[in-house]
């Protein structure tokens, strides 16, 4: 019988004794039951005495008990072997490395996986400090992890670089726990997982991230350079028209600093007329999303006024609401000066401008072109058909042919003279020069521009010159002739119409074609045409002969 443990609690000893007694009784009961089930051994049916029979019975029961205990022992050994195999599978062949360390950090035990990961045999690892296989730059992380484990007793995790015998490294995730031993000492139990591949991917992603950030930084700087150094002004406005950002070009154009300009209302820098236009158009911009070629005038820091052409677009949120509006400002001061110079040059040359969008027929006429016909700016209309309606019927076909030849590319430009009806009702002679300035990919005309010149005075002088030439010719031909010589035979006056008789009378009175036209309410060219037709009809060659004809036929008195 084993000696009693003096430090053992008596109640514990009693419990153990009861358990042993109960186990022995159970074993004997099972042996008794087994013996009863067996057939009596040959020669033992009639024992010699009761004592010998009892002894034989006890021997047989004891034999069965021993056999049962042997079977139990064999089963326990089999289970122990299976448990050992499971332990080997779970510990040595685990997918992670296991280390058991004492409080000083010495390796007490390790599994096969850890040995393979580090390239060292278990015998080379046991009783060695774990720090031996930790990369020196990660030593602080390892020591801090061990200190936290021992102080808190809570699980700790760290990522360390481990060093192999050949000097190569592997990244490992180390998870540590603290175990309390029976003798009161603490052991550190570490699991080690190879995360080298993950770290390689992280490093690759980190390199990619750094490279991407650098590219974004460079692109952002390029954008900012383009934004600030652009040849035009840029600014952004809030929904209430406050400047939230402006580039350096715009600040330089207006002469303001960032502090003086940004944060103010844009309209406060405009002339009153432009501010009114802005207040009308800005709400529309927020609704429509864009606006183009809006011309506004701004006060510069030095007090001067500078005109700008502004294009605008609205940035919207995910639900479509307007967030900011972005605007470009182009200084059109030089363009306006050029336009003024051109206007002065055209005015000096007495020229009007026309600009035709051929596909749509949209026509723009300058102020001078409208004034030639006694019309205010825009009074003629905005379509080519509005101008066509003012063309003299006798000149319409000639004008259309000249324009058609230019549009078809038959001639590089056209030069045509025709009459247009003045607002007062009389006809104005004009000379039109024009050319096609834009064609599509199929050479179809898109836009034509040209000039109009009032040549009424030129036409008047030309016709007066023709009349004067006729009178000079008449004087030369009639020089030396006797004034009372009998008249040449001519056609009877009955063949002359009333209008022709009026023309003859005015010619005989010494009137020019312009004066005849004024008296009869016809144009100078029409009067000249009547004059030539009369000369041919009456076979006369001078004004003197026509005068004698008028006297002879009593169309006038001498």
C-alpha positions in Angstrom: 0.0 0.0 0.0 1.4 3.4 -0.9 2.5 5.8 1.9 0.1 8.6 2.7 1.1 12.1 1.5 1.4 14.2 4.6 0.3 17.4 2.7 -2.8 15.7 1.1 -6.2 16.7 2.4 -7.8 13.8 4.3 -11.1 14.3 2.4 -9.2 13.9 -0.8 -7.6 10.7 0.4 -11.0 9.3 1.4 -12.4 10.1 -2.0 -9.6 8.4 -3.7 -10.0 5.3 -1.5 -13.7 5.1 -2.2 -13.1 5.4 -5.9 -10.5 2.6 -5.8 -12.7 0.3 -3.8 -15.6 1.0 -6.1 -13.5 0.2 -9.1 -12.2 -3.1 -7.6 -15.8 -4.1 -6.7 -16.9 -3.3 -10.2 -14.1 -5.4 -11.7 -14.9 -8.4 -9.4 -18.6 -8.2 -10.2 -17.7 -8.3 -14.0 -15.3 -11.3 -13.3 -18.0 -13.1 -11.3 -20.5 -12.6 -14.1 -18.0 -13.8 -16.7 -17.2 -17.0 -14.6 -20.9 -17.9 -14.2 -21.3 -17.7 -17.9 -18.4 -20.1 -18.5 -18.9 -23.9 -18.5 -17.2 -25.8 -15.5 -13.7 -27.0 -16.2 -13.3 -30.8 -16.8 -12.6 -32.6 -13.5 -13.9 -29.8 -11.3 -17.6 -30.6 -11.2 -17.1 -32.4 -7.9 -14.6 -30.6 -5.7 -13.1 -32.4 -2.7 -14.1 -29.9 0.0 -15.8 -26.5 0.4 -12.5 -24.8 1.2 -10.8 -26.1 -1.9 -13.8 -25.2 -4.0 -13.8 -21.7 -2.6 -10.1 -21.3 -3.3 -10.5 -22.6 -6.8 -13.3 -20.2 -7.4 -11.2 -17.3 -6.1 -8.4 -18.3 -8.4 -10.6 -18.4 -11.4 -12.2 -15.1 -10.6 -8.7 -13.6 -10.1 -7.6 -15.1 -13.4 -10.5 -13.5 -15.2 -9.8 -10.2 -13.5 -6.2 -10.3 -14.7 -7.3 -11.1 -18.2 -9.8 -8.2 -18.2 -7.1 -5.8 -16.8 -4.7 -7.0 -19.6 -7.3 -6.3 -22.2 -7.9 -2.9 -20.7 -4.2 -2.2 -20.7 -3.8 -3.2 -24.3 -6.8 -0.9 -25.3 -5.2 1.9 -23.3 -1.9 1.4 -25.0 -3.6 1.5 -28.4 -5.4 4.7 -27.5 -2.2 6.2 -26.2 -0.5 5.3 -29.5 -3.3 6.9 -31.4 -3.2 9.9 -29.2 0.6 10.2 -29.8 0.0 10.0 -33.6 -2.6 12.7 -33.3 -0.2 14.8 -31.3 2.5 14.3 -33.9 0.1 15.3 -36.6 -1.3 18.3 -34.7 2.0 19.5 -33.3 4.9 18.5 -35.5 3.1 18.6 -38.8 1.0 21.7 -38.1 1.0 24.4 -40.8 2.6 26.8 -38.4 5.7 26.6 -36.3 5.4 26.1 -32.5 7.9 27.3 -30.0 7.9 26.9 -26.2 10.1 29.4 -24.3 11.0 29.9 -20.7 10.8 33.3 -19.1 14.4 34.0 -20.1 13.5 33.5 -23.8 15.3 30.1 -24.2 13.7 27.6 -26.6 12.4 24.6 -24.6 10.6 22.9 -27.4 9.8 23.4 -31.1 7.9 21.5 -33.7 9.1 20.1 -37.1 7.4 22.9 -39.1 9.3 25.6 -37.2 12.5 23.7 -37.8 11.8 23.5 -41.5 10.9 27.2 -41.7 14.1 28.3 -40.1 16.3 25.7 -41.8 17.7 24.5 -38.4 17.3 21.1 -36.7 15.3 21.0 -33.5 18.4 20.0 -31.6 20.1 23.1 -32.9 17.2 25.3 -31.7 16.5 23.8 -28.3 18.1 25.6 -25.3 19.0 28.5 -27.7 17.6 32.0 -27.2 14.8 32.8 -29.6 16.4 36.1 -30.3 19.1 34.2 -32.1 16.8 33.8 -35.1 15.3 37.3 -35.0 16.6 39.9 -37.4 18.5 42.5 -35.5 16.4 45.5 -36.7 13.3 43.8 -35.4 14.8 42.9 -32.0 13.1 45.8 -30.2 9.7 44.6 -31.5 10.4 41.1 -30.2 11.5 42.3 -26.7 8.5 44.6 -26.4 6.2 41.7 -27.3 7.7 39.4 -24.7 7.5 42.1 -22.1 3.9 42.7 -22.8 3.1 39.0 -22.7 4.7 38.5 -19.2 3.2 41.7 -17.8 -0.3 41.5 -19.1 -0.8 37.7 -19.7 -2.8 38.6 -22.8 -2.1 37.3 -26.3 0.3 39.5 -28.3 1.0 39.6 -32.1 3.9 40.9 -34.0 5.4 40.7 -37.4 9.2 39.9 -37.3 11.9 39.1 -39.8 13.5 35.8 -39.1 17.1 34.9 -40.2 18.1 31.6 -41.7 21.6 30.1 -41.4 22.3 31.1 -45.0 21.6 34.7 -44.1 18.3 34.9 -46.0 15.2 36.3 -44.3 11.6 35.4 -44.0 8.7 37.4 -42.7 6.8 35.7 -39.9 3.7 36.6 -38.0 4.3 35.6 -34.3 1.4 35.1 -32.0 2.3 34.6 -28.3 0.4 33.3 -25.2 1.5 32.7 -21.6 1.0 29.4 -19.9 1.3 28.9 -16.1 3.2 25.7 -15.1 2.5 23.5 -12.0 5.7 24.8 -10.3 4.4 28.4 -10.7 6.8 29.3 -13.6 5.6 30.9 -16.8 6.2 29.6 -20.3 5.8 31.5 -23.5 4.1 29.6 -26.3 4.6 31.1 -29.8 3.2 30.3 -33.1 5.1 31.3 -36.2 3.4 31.7 -39.7 5.4 32.4 -42.9 4.0 35.7 -44.3 6.8 36.3 -46.7 4.6 36.1 -49.8 2.0 38.4 -48.2 4.8 40.9 -47.3 6.2 40.7 -50.8 2.7 41.6 -52.2 2.4 44.4 -49.6 5.9 45.7 -50.5 4.9 45.6 -54.2 1.7 47.4 -53.4 3.6 49.9 -51.3 6.0 50.6 -54.1 3.0 50.9 -56.5 1.3 53.2 -54.0 4.4 55.4 -53.6 4.9 55.5 -57.4 1.2 56.3 -57.9 1.3 59.0 -55.3 4.4 60.5 -56.9 2.7 60.4 -60.3 -0.5 62.0 -58.8 1.7 64.6 -57.2 3.5 65.4 -60.4 0.2 65.5 -62.4 -1.4 67.7 -59.7 1.5 70.1 -59.9 1.4 70.1 -63.7 -2.4 70.8 -63.4 -1.8 73.6 -60.9 1.0 75.0 -63.2 -1.3 74.9 -66.2 -4.2 76.3 -64.1 -2.1 79.2 -62.7 0.0 79.9 -65.8 -2.8 79.5 -68.3 -3.1 82.2 -71.0 -6.6 83.0 -69.8 -8.2 83.6 -66.4 -9.8 80.9 -64.4 -12.1 81.2 -61.4 -14.7 79.1 -59.6 -17.9 80.5 -58.0 -20.2 79.2 -55.3 -23.9 79.1 -55.8 -24.3 82.7 -54.5 -21.6 84.1 -56.9 -18.7 84.2 -54.4 -15.2 83.6 -55.8 -13.8 80.5 -54.2 -10.7 80.2 -56.3 -8.9 82.1 -59.1 -5.7 81.5 -61.0 -2.7 83.8 -61.1 -3.4 84.9 -64.7 -6.7 86.3 -63.7 -5.3 88.1 -60.7 -2.5 89.5 -62.9 -5.0 90.7 -65.5 -7.1 92.6 -63.0 -4.2 93.6 -60.7 -5.6 92.2 -57.5 -4.0 89.9 -54.9 -5.4 86.6 -53.8 -6.6 88.1 -50.5 -8.3 91.1 -52.3 -10.1 88.9 -54.8 -11.0 85.5 -53.5 -13.9 85.4 -51.1 -15.6 88.4 -52.7 -18.6 88.5 -54.9 -17.6 88.5 -58.6 -20.2 91.1 -59.5 -18.6 93.6 -57.1 -15.6 93.9 -59.6 -17.9 94.6 -62.6 -19.2 97.8 -64.1 -22.8 98.5 -63.2 -24.1 97.4 -66.6 -22.1 94.2 -66.6 -23.1 93.4 -63.0 -26.8 93.7 -64.1 -26.2 91.3 -67.0 -24.4 88.9 -64.6 -27.3 88.9 -62.1 -29.7 88.1 -64.9 -27.6 85.3 -66.5 -26.0 83.6 -63.4 -29.3 81.9 -62.2 -29.9 80.7 -65.8 -26.3 79.3 -65.8 -27.0 77.2 -62.7 -30.2 75.8 -64.3 -28.8 75.2 -67.8 -25.3 74.1 -66.8 -23.3 76.1 -69.3 -22.9 79.5 -71.1 -20.6 80.7 -73.8 -19.2 84.0 -75.1 -20.7 86.2 -72.4 -18.9 89.6 -72.6 -18.6 91.5 -69.3 -16.5 94.5 -68.3 -14.4 94.5 -65.1 -12.8 97.2 -63.0 -9.0 96.7 -62.6 -7.1 97.6 -59.5 -5.7 100.7 -61.3 -9.3 101.9 -62.0 -9.2 101.0 -65.7 -12.0 98.9 -67.3 -11.2 95.8 -69.2 -13.6 93.6 -71.2 -13.6 89.8 -71.0 -15.3 87.0 -72.9 -16.5 84.4 -70.4 -17.3 80.7 -70.9 -18.9 78.9 -68.0 -19.7 75.3 -66.9 -21.4 74.0 -63.7 -20.1 71.1 -61.6 -23.0 69.1 -60.1 -23.3 66.6 -57.3 -24.5 63.0 -57.3 -28.1 64.1 -57.2 -27.6 66.7 -60.0 -27.6 69.8 -57.8 -25.2 72.6 -58.8 -22.1 72.7 -56.5 -19.7 75.1 -58.2 -19.5 77.0 -61.5 -16.1 77.2 -63.3 -15.4 80.1 -65.6 -12.7 81.0 -68.2 -12.0 84.7 -68.9 -10.3 85.8 -72.1 -9.2 89.4 -72.3 -10.8 90.9 -75.5 -9.4 94.4 -75.1 -7.2 94.0 -78.2 -10.1 92.4 -80.1 -12.3 95.3 -79.3 -9.6 97.7 -80.4 -9.2 95.8 -83.6 -13.0 95.9 -84.2 -13.0 99.6 -83.6 -10.1 100.1 -86.0 -11.9 98.0 -88.6 -15.1 99.9 -88.0 -13.3 103.2 -88.5 -11.6 101.9 -91.6 -14.9 100.7 -93.0 -16.5 104.0 -92.1 -13.7 105.9 -93.8 -14.1 103.8 -96.9 -17.9 104.1 -96.6 -18.2 100.3 -96.5 -20.7 98.1 -94.7 -20.0 94.5 -93.7 -22.2 91.4 -94.2 -21.6 88.0 -92.8 -23.7 85.0 -94.0 -24.1 81.5 -92.5 -25.0 79.8 -95.8 -26.8 76.6 -94.6 -29.1 78.5 -92.2 -29.4 81.7 -94.2 -28.6 83.7 -91.1 -27.3 87.1 -92.1 -25.5 89.8 -90.0 -25.3 93.3 -91.4 -23.1 96.0 -89.9 -24.5 99.3 -88.7 -23.1 101.1 -91.8 -24.8 98.5 -94.1 -28.1 99.2 -92.5 -27.6 102.9 -92.5 -27.1 102.9 -96.3 -30.7 101.9 -96.6 -32.0 104.2 -94.0 -32.5 101.4 -91.5 -31.4 101.2 -87.8 -29.1 98.5 -86.6 -30.8 95.2 -87.2 -33.7 96.9 -89.0 -33.3 95.0 -92.2 -33.6 91.6 -90.5 -31.4 88.6 -89.7 -32.1 86.3 -92.7 -30.8 86.5 -96.3 -34.3 86.5 -97.5 -34.9 89.8 -95.7 -32.2 91.4 -97.9 -33.3 89.6 -101.0 -36.7 91.3 -100.7 -35.1 94.7 -101.1 -33.2 93.9 -104.3 -34.5 95.6 -107.5 -36.3 93.0 -109.7 -34.2 93.8 -112.7 -31.0 93.1 -110.8 -32.1 90.0 -108.8 -31.1 87.3 -111.4 -27.7 88.9 -112.0 -27.0 89.1 -108.3 -28.0 85.5 -107.7 -25.8 84.3 -110.6 -22.8 86.1 -109.1 -23.4 84.6 -105.6 -24.0 81.1 -107.0 -20.7 81.2 -108.9 -18.8 82.1 -105.8 -20.5 79.4 -103.7 -19.9 76.8 -106.3 -16.2 77.7 -106.4 -16.3 78.8 -110.0 -14.7 82.1 -109.0 -12.7 83.0 -105.9 -14.9 86.0 -105.1 -17.8 88.0 -106.6 -18.1 91.7 -107.4 -21.6 92.7 -108.4 -23.5 96.0 -108.6 -27.2 96.1 -108.0 -30.0 98.3 -106.5 -31.6 98.0 -103.1 -34.7 99.8 -101.9 -34.1 102.5 -99.4 -36.5 102.9 -96.4 -37.8 106.1 -98.1 -38.7 104.1 -101.2 -36.0 105.2 -103.7 -33.3 102.9 -105.1 -29.7 102.8 -103.8 -27.0 101.5 -106.0 -24.5 99.3 -104.1 -21.4 97.3 -105.0 -21.0 94.0 -103.2 -17.7 92.2 -102.8 -17.8 88.8 -101.2 -16.1 85.4 -100.9 -16.7 82.1 -99.2 -14.4 81.7 -96.1 -15.5 78.3 -94.8 -16.4 75.0 -96.4 -17.1 71.5 -95.0 -15.3 68.3 -95.9 -17.3 68.0 -99.0 -16.5 71.6 -100.1 -20.0 72.7 -99.5 -20.0 76.4 -98.6 -20.7 77.2 -94.9 -19.9 80.9 -94.4 -19.4 83.9 -96.7 -18.4 87.4 -95.8 -18.1 90.6 -97.8 -18.6 94.4 -98.0 -21.3 96.7 -99.4 -20.5 100.1 -100.8 -23.0 102.8 -101.7 -22.1 103.8 -105.3 -25.2 105.9 -106.0 -23.1 109.1 -106.4 -20.6 107.2 -108.6 -23.5 106.0 -110.8 -24.9 109.6 -110.9 -21.5 111.1 -111.9 -21.0 108.4 -114.5 -24.4 109.1 -116.1 -23.8 112.9 -116.0 -20.5 112.3 -117.7 -22.3 110.3 -120.4 -24.8 113.2 -120.9 -22.0 115.7 -121.0 -20.2 113.7 -123.6 -23.3 113.5 -125.7 -23.7 117.3 -125.5 -20.1 117.9 -126.5 -20.5 115.5 -129.4 -23.6 117.4 -130.5 -21.8 120.8 -130.3 -18.9 119.4 -132.4 -21.2 117.9 -135.0 -23.4 121.0 -135.2 -20.5 123.5 -135.4 -20.6 125.6 -138.6 -24.1 124.6 -139.5 -26.7 127.3 -140.2 -29.2 127.4 -137.4 -32.1 128.1 -139.8 -31.3 125.2 -142.2 -34.3 123.1 -143.0 -34.7 120.2 -140.5 -33.9 116.7 -141.5 -36.8 114.4 -142.2 -37.8 112.7 -139.0 -40.6 110.5 -137.8 -43.9 112.2 -137.1 -44.5 113.3 -133.5 -47.5 111.1 -133.3 -45.0 108.2 -133.0 -43.6 109.7 -129.8 -45.2 108.8 -126.4 -46.1 111.2 -123.7 -43.2 110.2 -121.4 -40.8 110.5 -124.4 -42.1 113.9 -125.3 -41.4 115.0 -121.7 -37.9 113.6 -122.0 -37.3 115.5 -125.3 -38.6 118.7 -123.8 -36.2 118.4 -120.8 -33.3 117.6 -123.0 -34.0 120.6 -125.2 -34.1 122.7 -122.0 -30.5 121.6 -121.3 -31.3 119.2 -118.5 -28.9 116.3 -117.6 -30.0 112.7 -117.1 -30.0 113.2 -113.3 -32.1 116.3 -113.6 -34.5 114.6 -116.0 -34.8 111.7 -113.5 -35.5 114.1 -110.7 -38.2 115.9 -112.7 -39.9 112.7 -113.8 -39.4 110.7 -110.5 -37.3 108.1 -112.2 -33.7 107.0 -111.7 -30.8 108.7 -113.4 -30.0 105.5 -115.3 -33.6 105.1 -116.5 -33.5 108.7 -117.7 -30.3 108.0 -119.6 -31.8 104.9 -121.1 -34.8 106.9 -122.3 -32.4 109.4 -123.9 -30.4 106.8 -125.8 -33.6 105.1 -127.0 -35.0 108.4 -128.3 -31.7 109.1 -130.2 -31.9 105.7 -131.9 -35.6 105.9 -132.5 -35.5 109.3 -134.2 -32.1 108.6 -135.9 -30.6 111.7 -134.2 -27.0 112.0 -133.1 -26.8 115.1 -130.9 -28.7 117.1 -128.4 -28.8 120.0 -130.9 -30.5 117.8 -133.5 -33.0 116.7 -130.8 -33.6 120.3 -129.9 -34.3 121.3 -133.6 -36.6 118.2 -133.8 -38.6 119.4 -130.8 -38.9 123.0 -132.2 -39.9 121.7 -135.7 -42.6 119.5 -134.2 -43.7 122.2 -131.8 -42.9 120.2 -128.7 -41.2 123.4 -127.5 -41.3 126.9 -128.6 -38.2 128.6 -129.9 
